[in-house]
């Protein structure tokens, strides 16, 4: 099986199993805070200081 066929199969399977986002109930504050936690985790692992999360700054 060629690389083109494999890419096509992977693309089709990702489209089949993807979730549709309902933007009417999407919690942007929650996703912002979760991304912030992941950024701080990366910063700590690399030896940098943690950032402070504030909804006022958003």
ZIUR-V279609 format. One line per field, one symbol per residue. ss: DSSP state (2 for helix, 1 for strand, 0 for the rest). phi: phi as a letter, one per 20 degrees, with the letter a starting at -180 (. if undefined). A space follows every 50 residues. Layout:
ss->???
phi->???
//
This chain:
ss->00222222222222222000000000022222222222222222200000 00002220
phi->.effffffffffffffefeeeeffdfeffffffffffffffffffeneff edebffff
//
